[in-house]
Amino acid sequence: MLRTIVVGSSVSVQGIFEAQLDNGKIVVRVDDRLYAGRPVVKKTS
């Protein structure tokens, strides 16, 4: 599943979901690199 995370204050990364961490962050894969960050939540209106 494709997920988007926020890394730092203004950088977002979109990649394949890999894992959910205990601290609430998720890990996504982009090519051969892994990134961990806060998930972007879909805004409801």
mmCIF file as Biopython writes it, N, C-alpha, C and O atoms, coordinates in Angstrom:
data_model
#
loop_
_atom_site.group_PDB
_atom_site.id
_atom_site.type_symbol
_atom_site.label_atom_id
_atom_site.label_alt_id
_atom_site.label_comp_id
_atom_site.label_asym_id
_atom_site.label_entity_id
_atom_site.label_seq_id
_atom_site.pdbx_PDB_ins_code
_atom_site.Cartn_x
_atom_site.Cartn_y
_atom_site.Cartn_z
_atom_site.occupancy
_atom_site.B_iso_or_equiv
_atom_site.auth_seq_id
_atom_site.auth_asym_id
_atom_site.pdbx_PDB_model_num
ATOM 1   N N  . MET A ? 1  ? 0.841   -1.161 0.000  1.0 0.0 1  A 1 
ATOM 2   C CA . MET A ? 1  ? 0.000   0.000  0.000  1.0 0.0 1  A 1 
ATOM 3   C C  . MET A ? 1  ? 0.896   1.237  0.000  1.0 0.0 1  A 1 
ATOM 4   O O  . MET A ? 1  ? 1.878   1.287  0.740  1.0 0.0 1  A 1 
ATOM 5   N N  . LEU A ? 2  ? 0.581   2.196  -0.790 1.0 0.0 2  A 1 
ATOM 6   C CA . LEU A ? 2  ? 1.322   3.448  -0.882 1.0 0.0 2  A 1 
ATOM 7   C C  . LEU A ? 2  ? 0.922   4.355  0.271  1.0 0.0 2  A 1 
ATOM 8   O O  . LEU A ? 2  ? -0.266  4.589  0.494  1.0 0.0 2  A 1 
ATOM 9   N N  . ARG A ? 3  ? 1.915   4.874  1.012  1.0 0.0 3  A 1 
ATOM 10  C CA . ARG A ? 3  ? 1.652   5.759  2.153  1.0 0.0 3  A 1 
ATOM 11  C C  . ARG A ? 3  ? 2.547   6.985  2.058  1.0 0.0 3  A 1 
ATOM 12  O O  . ARG A ? 3  ? 3.611   6.943  1.440  1.0 0.0 3  A 1 
ATOM 13  N N  . THR A ? 4  ? 2.107   8.073  2.675  1.0 0.0 4  A 1 
ATOM 14  C CA . THR A ? 4  ? 2.874   9.309  2.722  1.0 0.0 4  A 1 
ATOM 15  C C  . THR A ? 4  ? 3.215   9.613  4.171  1.0 0.0 4  A 1 
ATOM 16  O O  . THR A ? 4  ? 2.365   9.510  5.055  1.0 0.0 4  A 1 
ATOM 17  N N  . ILE A ? 5  ? 4.475   9.991  4.409  1.0 0.0 5  A 1 
ATOM 18  C CA . ILE A ? 5  ? 4.917   10.354 5.745  1.0 0.0 5  A 1 
ATOM 19  C C  . ILE A ? 5  ? 5.563   11.732 5.706  1.0 0.0 5  A 1 
ATOM 20  O O  . ILE A ? 5  ? 5.977   12.211 4.651  1.0 0.0 5  A 1 
ATOM 21  N N  . VAL A ? 6  ? 5.642   12.361 6.879  1.0 0.0 6  A 1 
ATOM 22  C CA . VAL A ? 6  ? 6.335   13.635 7.024  1.0 0.0 6  A 1 
ATOM 23  C C  . VAL A ? 6  ? 7.629   13.367 7.777  1.0 0.0 6  A 1 
ATOM 24  O O  . VAL A ? 6  ? 7.624   12.787 8.863  1.0 0.0 6  A 1 
ATOM 25  N N  . VAL A ? 7  ? 8.741   13.800 7.181  1.0 0.0 7  A 1 
ATOM 26  C CA . VAL A ? 7  ? 10.055  13.645 7.789  1.0 0.0 7  A 1 
ATOM 27  C C  . VAL A ? 7  ? 10.590  15.054 8.035  1.0 0.0 7  A 1 
ATOM 28  O O  . VAL A ? 7  ? 10.813  15.801 7.083  1.0 0.0 7  A 1 
ATOM 29  N N  . GLY A ? 8  ? 10.793  15.417 9.266  1.0 0.0 8  A 1 
ATOM 30  C CA . GLY A ? 8  ? 11.229  16.775 9.571  1.0 0.0 8  A 1 
ATOM 31  C C  . GLY A ? 8  ? 10.055  17.730 9.562  1.0 0.0 8  A 1 
ATOM 32  O O  . GLY A ? 8  ? 8.908   17.327 9.753  1.0 0.0 8  A 1 
ATOM 33  N N  . SER A ? 9  ? 10.352  19.009 9.337  1.0 0.0 9  A 1 
ATOM 34  C CA . SER A ? 9  ? 9.289   20.008 9.426  1.0 0.0 9  A 1 
ATOM 35  C C  . SER A ? 9  ? 8.563   20.240 8.107  1.0 0.0 9  A 1 
ATOM 36  O O  . SER A ? 9  ? 7.410   20.671 8.109  1.0 0.0 9  A 1 
ATOM 37  N N  . SER A ? 10 ? 9.220   19.960 6.975  1.0 0.0 10 A 1 
ATOM 38  C CA . SER A ? 10 ? 8.558   20.276 5.707  1.0 0.0 10 A 1 
ATOM 39  C C  . SER A ? 10 ? 8.861   19.295 4.580  1.0 0.0 10 A 1 
ATOM 40  O O  . SER A ? 10 ? 8.597   19.599 3.417  1.0 0.0 10 A 1 
ATOM 41  N N  . VAL A ? 11 ? 9.402   18.143 4.896  1.0 0.0 11 A 1 
ATOM 42  C CA . VAL A ? 11 ? 9.739   17.156 3.871  1.0 0.0 11 A 1 
ATOM 43  C C  . VAL A ? 11 ? 8.773   15.983 3.980  1.0 0.0 11 A 1 
ATOM 44  O O  . VAL A ? 11 ? 8.612   15.401 5.053  1.0 0.0 11 A 1 
ATOM 45  N N  . SER A ? 12 ? 8.130   15.638 2.865  1.0 0.0 12 A 1 
ATOM 46  C CA . SER A ? 12 ? 7.254   14.470 2.859  1.0 0.0 12 A 1 
ATOM 47  C C  . SER A ? 12 ? 7.815   13.433 1.897  1.0 0.0 12 A 1 
ATOM 48  O O  . SER A ? 12 ? 8.450   13.771 0.898  1.0 0.0 12 A 1 
ATOM 49  N N  . VAL A ? 13 ? 7.570   12.165 2.216  1.0 0.0 13 A 1 
ATOM 50  C CA . VAL A ? 13 ? 8.057   11.044 1.422  1.0 0.0 13 A 1 
ATOM 51  C C  . VAL A ? 13 ? 6.882   10.120 1.162  1.0 0.0 13 A 1 
ATOM 52  O O  . VAL A ? 13 ? 6.097   9.831  2.066  1.0 0.0 13 A 1 
ATOM 53  N N  . GLN A ? 14 ? 6.762   9.656  -0.077 1.0 0.0 14 A 1 
ATOM 54  C CA . GLN A ? 14 ? 5.699   8.713  -0.427 1.0 0.0 14 A 1 
ATOM 55  C C  . GLN A ? 14 ? 6.350   7.421  -0.888 1.0 0.0 14 A 1 
ATOM 56  O O  . GLN A ? 14 ? 7.215   7.429  -1.764 1.0 0.0 14 A 1 
ATOM 57  N N  . GLY A ? 15 ? 5.926   6.306  -0.292 1.0 0.0 15 A 1 
ATOM 58  C CA . GLY A ? 15 ? 6.509   5.023  -0.650 1.0 0.0 15 A 1 
ATOM 59  C C  . GLY A ? 15 ? 5.624   3.874  -0.202 1.0 0.0 15 A 1 
ATOM 60  O O  . GLY A ? 15 ? 4.506   4.071  0.274  1.0 0.0 15 A 1 
ATOM 61  N N  . ILE A ? 16 ? 6.154   2.672  -0.367 1.0 0.0 16 A 1 
ATOM 62  C CA . ILE A ? 16 ? 5.435   1.450  -0.010 1.0 0.0 16 A 1 
ATOM 63  C C  . ILE A ? 16 ? 5.521   1.230  1.500  1.0 0.0 16 A 1 
ATOM 64  O O  . ILE A ? 16 ? 6.607   1.270  2.077  1.0 0.0 16 A 1 
ATOM 65  N N  . PHE A ? 17 ? 4.372   0.997  2.136  1.0 0.0 17 A 1 
ATOM 66  C CA . PHE A ? 17 ? 4.317   0.757  3.582  1.0 0.0 17 A 1 
ATOM 67  C C  . PHE A ? 17 ? 5.129   -0.479 3.936  1.0 0.0 17 A 1 
ATOM 68  O O  . PHE A ? 17 ? 4.989   -1.522 3.297  1.0 0.0 17 A 1 
ATOM 69  N N  . GLU A ? 18 ? 5.980   -0.366 4.954  1.0 0.0 18 A 1 
ATOM 70  C CA . GLU A ? 18 ? 6.802   -1.484 5.421  1.0 0.0 18 A 1 
ATOM 71  C C  . GLU A ? 18 ? 6.462   -1.926 6.838  1.0 0.0 18 A 1 
ATOM 72  O O  . GLU A ? 18 ? 6.316   -3.121 7.096  1.0 0.0 18 A 1 
ATOM 73  N N  . ALA A ? 19 ? 6.332   -0.955 7.776  1.0 0.0 19 A 1 
ATOM 74  C CA . ALA A ? 19 ? 6.131   -1.330 9.174  1.0 0.0 19 A 1 
ATOM 75  C C  . ALA A ? 19 ? 5.517   -0.189 9.966  1.0 0.0 19 A 1 
ATOM 76  O O  . ALA A ? 19 ? 5.625   0.980  9.593  1.0 0.0 19 A 1 
ATOM 77  N N  . GLN A ? 20 ? 4.866   -0.554 11.074 1.0 0.0 20 A 1 
ATOM 78  C CA . GLN A ? 20 ? 4.342   0.400  12.050 1.0 0.0 20 A 1 
ATOM 79  C C  . GLN A ? 20 ? 5.246   0.321  13.274 1.0 0.0 20 A 1 
ATOM 80  O O  . GLN A ? 20 ? 5.446   -0.765 13.819 1.0 0.0 20 A 1 
ATOM 81  N N  . LEU A ? 21 ? 5.793   1.444  13.713 1.0 0.0 21 A 1 
ATOM 82  C CA . LEU A ? 21 ? 6.674   1.470  14.877 1.0 0.0 21 A 1 
ATOM 83  C C  . LEU A ? 21 ? 5.870   1.719  16.147 1.0 0.0 21 A 1 
ATOM 84  O O  . LEU A ? 21 ? 4.759   2.247  16.096 1.0 0.0 21 A 1 
ATOM 85  N N  . ASP A ? 22 ? 6.442   1.334  17.292 1.0 0.0 22 A 1 
ATOM 86  C CA . ASP A ? 22 ? 5.764   1.481  18.580 1.0 0.0 22 A 1 
ATOM 87  C C  . ASP A ? 22 ? 5.503   2.941  18.949 1.0 0.0 22 A 1 
ATOM 88  O O  . ASP A ? 22 ? 4.575   3.228  19.704 1.0 0.0 22 A 1 
ATOM 89  N N  . ASN A ? 23 ? 6.306   3.860  18.428 1.0 0.0 23 A 1 
ATOM 90  C CA . ASN A ? 23 ? 6.167   5.275  18.775 1.0 0.0 23 A 1 
ATOM 91  C C  . ASN A ? 23 ? 5.157   6.011  17.893 1.0 0.0 23 A 1 
ATOM 92  O O  . ASN A ? 23 ? 5.044   7.234  17.982 1.0 0.0 23 A 1 
ATOM 93  N N  . GLY A ? 24 ? 4.419   5.285  17.040 1.0 0.0 24 A 1 
ATOM 94  C CA . GLY A ? 24 ? 3.389   5.881  16.197 1.0 0.0 24 A 1 
ATOM 95  C C  . GLY A ? 24 ? 3.860   6.226  14.798 1.0 0.0 24 A 1 
ATOM 96  O O  . GLY A ? 24 ? 3.042   6.555  13.938 1.0 0.0 24 A 1 
ATOM 97  N N  . LYS A ? 25 ? 5.152   6.159  14.553 1.0 0.0 25 A 1 
ATOM 98  C CA . LYS A ? 25 ? 5.678   6.437  13.219 1.0 0.0 25 A 1 
ATOM 99  C C  . LYS A ? 25 ? 5.528   5.197  12.343 1.0 0.0 25 A 1 
ATOM 100 O O  . LYS A ? 25 ? 5.350   4.088  12.847 1.0 0.0 25 A 1 
ATOM 101 N N  . ILE A ? 26 ? 5.601   5.395  11.023 1.0 0.0 26 A 1 
ATOM 102 C CA . ILE A ? 26 ? 5.583   4.268  10.105 1.0 0.0 26 A 1 
ATOM 103 C C  . ILE A ? 26 ? 6.832   4.315  9.234  1.0 0.0 26 A 1 
ATOM 104 O O  . ILE A ? 26 ? 7.478   5.354  9.104  1.0 0.0 26 A 1 
ATOM 105 N N  . VAL A ? 27 ? 7.154   3.184  8.648  1.0 0.0 27 A 1 
ATOM 106 C CA . VAL A ? 27 ? 8.326   3.054  7.778  1.0 0.0 27 A 1 
ATOM 107 C C  . VAL A ? 27 ? 7.824   2.786  6.364  1.0 0.0 27 A 1 
ATOM 108 O O  . VAL A ? 27 ? 6.972   1.924  6.151  1.0 0.0 27 A 1 
ATOM 109 N N  . VAL A ? 28 ? 8.367   3.538  5.392  1.0 0.0 28 A 1 
ATOM 110 C CA . VAL A ? 28 ? 8.039   3.317  3.989  1.0 0.0 28 A 1 
ATOM 111 C C  . VAL A ? 28 ? 9.319   3.045  3.210  1.0 0.0 28 A 1 
ATOM 112 O O  . VAL A ? 28 ? 10.401  3.484  3.600  1.0 0.0 28 A 1 
ATOM 113 N N  . ARG A ? 29 ? 9.184   2.318  2.106  1.0 0.0 29 A 1 
ATOM 114 C CA . ARG A ? 29 ? 10.315  1.985  1.254  1.0 0.0 29 A 1 
ATOM 115 C C  . ARG A ? 29 ? 10.201  2.745  -0.060 1.0 0.0 29 A 1 
ATOM 116 O O  . ARG A ? 29 ? 9.149   2.754  -0.699 1.0 0.0 29 A 1 
ATOM 117 N N  . VAL A ? 30 ? 11.309  3.388  -0.456 1.0 0.0 30 A 1 
ATOM 118 C CA . VAL A ? 30 ? 11.427  4.045  -1.754 1.0 0.0 30 A 1 
ATOM 119 C C  . VAL A ? 30 ? 12.671  3.449  -2.402 1.0 0.0 30 A 1 
ATOM 120 O O  . VAL A ? 30 ? 13.792  3.688  -1.953 1.0 0.0 30 A 1 
ATOM 121 N N  . ASP A ? 31 ? 12.462  2.667  -3.465 1.0 0.0 31 A 1 
ATOM 122 C CA . ASP A ? 31 ? 13.547  1.900  -4.098 1.0 0.0 31 A 1 
ATOM 123 C C  . ASP A ? 31 ? 14.211  1.023  -3.047 1.0 0.0 31 A 1 
ATOM 124 O O  . ASP A ? 31 ? 13.566  0.114  -2.523 1.0 0.0 31 A 1 
ATOM 125 N N  . ASP A ? 32 ? 15.487  1.266  -2.719 1.0 0.0 32 A 1 
ATOM 126 C CA . ASP A ? 32 ? 16.181  0.422  -1.743 1.0 0.0 32 A 1 
ATOM 127 C C  . ASP A ? 32 ? 16.412  1.144  -0.417 1.0 0.0 32 A 1 
ATOM 128 O O  . ASP A ? 32 ? 17.199  0.680  0.408  1.0 0.0 32 A 1 
ATOM 129 N N  . ARG A ? 33 ? 15.735  2.273  -0.202 1.0 0.0 33 A 1 
ATOM 130 C CA . ARG A ? 33 ? 15.910  3.051  1.023  1.0 0.0 33 A 1 
ATOM 131 C C  . ARG A ? 33 ? 14.646  3.007  1.875  1.0 0.0 33 A 1 
ATOM 132 O O  . ARG A ? 33 ? 13.531  2.959  1.354  1.0 0.0 33 A 1 
ATOM 133 N N  . LEU A ? 34 ? 14.839  3.024  3.202  1.0 0.0 34 A 1 
ATOM 134 C CA . LEU A ? 34 ? 13.736  3.051  4.154  1.0 0.0 34 A 1 
ATOM 135 C C  . LEU A ? 34 ? 13.692  4.404  4.848  1.0 0.0 34 A 1 
ATOM 136 O O  . LEU A ? 34 ? 14.729  4.956  5.216  1.0 0.0 34 A 1 
ATOM 137 N N  . TYR A ? 35 ? 12.488  4.935  5.025  1.0 0.0 35 A 1 
ATOM 138 C CA . TYR A ? 35 ? 12.282  6.209  5.706  1.0 0.0 35 A 1 
ATOM 139 C C  . TYR A ? 35 ? 11.244  6.014  6.798  1.0 0.0 35 A 1 
ATOM 140 O O  . TYR A ? 35 ? 10.249  5.318  6.596  1.0 0.0 35 A 1 
ATOM 141 N N  . ALA A ? 36 ? 11.471  6.627  7.954  1.0 0.0 36 A 1 
ATOM 142 C CA . ALA A ? 36 ? 10.510  6.581  9.057  1.0 0.0 36 A 1 
ATOM 143 C C  . ALA A ? 36 ? 10.030  7.996  9.334  1.0 0.0 36 A 1 
ATOM 144 O O  . ALA A ? 36 ? 10.811  8.947  9.312  1.0 0.0 36 A 1 
ATOM 145 N N  . GLY A ? 37 ? 8.731   8.124  9.596  1.0 0.0 37 A 1 
ATOM 146 C CA . GLY A ? 37 ? 8.179   9.437  9.897  1.0 0.0 37 A 1 
ATOM 147 C C  . GLY A ? 37 ? 6.738   9.347  10.337 1.0 0.0 37 A 1 
ATOM 148 O O  . GLY A ? 37 ? 6.165   8.263  10.451 1.0 0.0 37 A 1 
ATOM 149 N N  . ARG A ? 38 ? 6.161   10.522 10.584 1.0 0.0 38 A 1 
ATOM 150 C CA . ARG A ? 38 ? 4.767   10.581 11.013 1.0 0.0 38 A 1 
ATOM 151 C C  . ARG A ? 38 ? 3.845   10.405 9.811  1.0 0.0 38 A 1 
ATOM 152 O O  . ARG A ? 38 ? 4.039   11.069 8.793  1.0 0.0 38 A 1 
ATOM 153 N N  . PRO A ? 39 ? 2.857   9.537  9.902  1.0 0.0 39 A 1 
ATOM 154 C CA . PRO A ? 39 ? 1.943   9.345  8.773  1.0 0.0 39 A 1 
ATOM 155 C C  . PRO A ? 39 ? 1.084   10.570 8.516  1.0 0.0 39 A 1 
ATOM 156 O O  . PRO A ? 39 ? 0.669   11.254 9.451  1.0 0.0 39 A 1 
ATOM 157 N N  . VAL A ? 40 ? 0.818   10.846 7.244  1.0 0.0 40 A 1 
ATOM 158 C CA . VAL A ? 40 ? -0.093  11.923 6.861  1.0 0.0 40 A 1 
ATOM 159 C C  . VAL A ? 40 ? -1.499  11.348 6.928  1.0 0.0 40 A 1 
ATOM 160 O O  . VAL A ? 40 ? -1.802  10.338 6.293  1.0 0.0 40 A 1 
ATOM 161 N N  . VAL A ? 41 ? -2.354  12.004 7.706  1.0 0.0 41 A 1 
ATOM 162 C CA . VAL A ? 41 ? -3.721  11.512 7.910  1.0 0.0 41 A 1 
ATOM 163 C C  . VAL A ? 41 ? -4.646  12.220 6.941  1.0 0.0 41 A 1 
ATOM 164 O O  . VAL A ? 41 ? -4.559  13.434 6.751  1.0 0.0 41 A 1 
ATOM 165 N N  . LYS A ? 42 ? -5.532  11.448 6.331  1.0 0.0 42 A 1 
ATOM 166 C CA . LYS A ? 42 ? -6.506  12.008 5.411  1.0 0.0 42 A 1 
ATOM 167 C C  . LYS A ? 42 ? -7.459  12.922 6.186  1.0 0.0 42 A 1 
ATOM 168 O O  . LYS A ? 42 ? -8.047  12.510 7.187  1.0 0.0 42 A 1 
ATOM 169 N N  . LYS A ? 43 ? -7.605  14.150 5.722  1.0 0.0 43 A 1 
ATOM 170 C CA . LYS A ? 43 ? -8.470  15.121 6.378  1.0 0.0 43 A 1 
ATOM 171 C C  . LYS A ? 43 ? -9.927  14.856 6.012  1.0 0.0 43 A 1 
ATOM 172 O O  . LYS A ? 43 ? -10.267 14.679 4.843  1.0 0.0 43 A 1 
ATOM 173 N N  . THR A ? 44 ? -10.775 14.833 7.031  1.0 0.0 44 A 1 
ATOM 174 C CA . THR A ? 44 ? -12.210 14.660 6.784  1.0 0.0 44 A 1 
ATOM 175 C C  . THR A ? 44 ? -12.876 16.020 6.826  1.0 0.0 44 A 1 
ATOM 176 O O  . THR A ? 44 ? -12.481 16.889 7.602  1.0 0.0 44 A 1 
ATOM 177 N N  . SER A ? 45 ? -13.872 16.200 6.005  1.0 0.0 45 A 1 
ATOM 178 C CA . SER A ? 45 ? -14.534 17.507 5.950  1.0 0.0 45 A 1 
ATOM 179 C C  . SER A ? 45 ? -15.798 17.551 6.761  1.0 0.0 45 A 1 
ATOM 180 O O  . SER A ? 45 ? -16.464 18.586 6.810  1.0 0.0 45 A 1 
#
